[in-house]
């Protein structure tokens, strides 16, 4: 996890992802959960909820809760959702006081799990957090064959008070994809802030994800398209 992006500069997260259609994706999740028997009012937990952008929409349908490893991100989410149960925890080994009807792990957050053993442990932790018959939905990142090493990427945000630019060129070492972000943040009446941060994501195959969740007592299906092209795993806890 980046100490910059997910720590003291966590407020930049919502700016750089301001064009992501969380509302439409949440409607798709609502429909998918309904298709798997998760009714409105059900208890739904989001792992790695970040600043609460999905929960803002999902709480309209569910008794929605969430957690994240970053206390700063959780603080931003709590400002949006003052009545929701939000807490700081690691998805690898968190515990809950109650079983949930559904658990979500979205926007490729699962890719920060840094070994197959920990991926299997995380799947088992998800399983323990769910009632029998509960649903897990996991949005993976690209696999080893899908990562384009050397490809440049840029995201920007601009309004009258602030301009933000984030760039990186993806690098790879084995199953580790290293994204070294270079940021420029220009705010009114301040000097331009330049900083770098490094994220490491792991390139698991569809088969590895499936094996991890099947070992944790999930009956797993996989949708190659998913919410926005990243794919989507749906598991039923048996």
Secondary structure, DSSP 8 states (H G I E B T S, - for coil): --TIIIIITTTHHHHHTTTS-HHHHHHHHHHHHHHTT--TT-EEEEET-TTSHHHHHHTTTSEEEEEES-HHHHHHHHHH-TTSEEEE--TTT---SS-EEEEEE-TTGGGG--SHHHHHHHHHHHHHTEEEEEEEEE-----TTT--TT-EEEEEEE-SSEEEEEEEE-EEETTEEEEEEEEEEEETTS--EEEEEEEEEE---HHHHHHHHHHTTEEEEEESSTTTSS-EEEEEE-
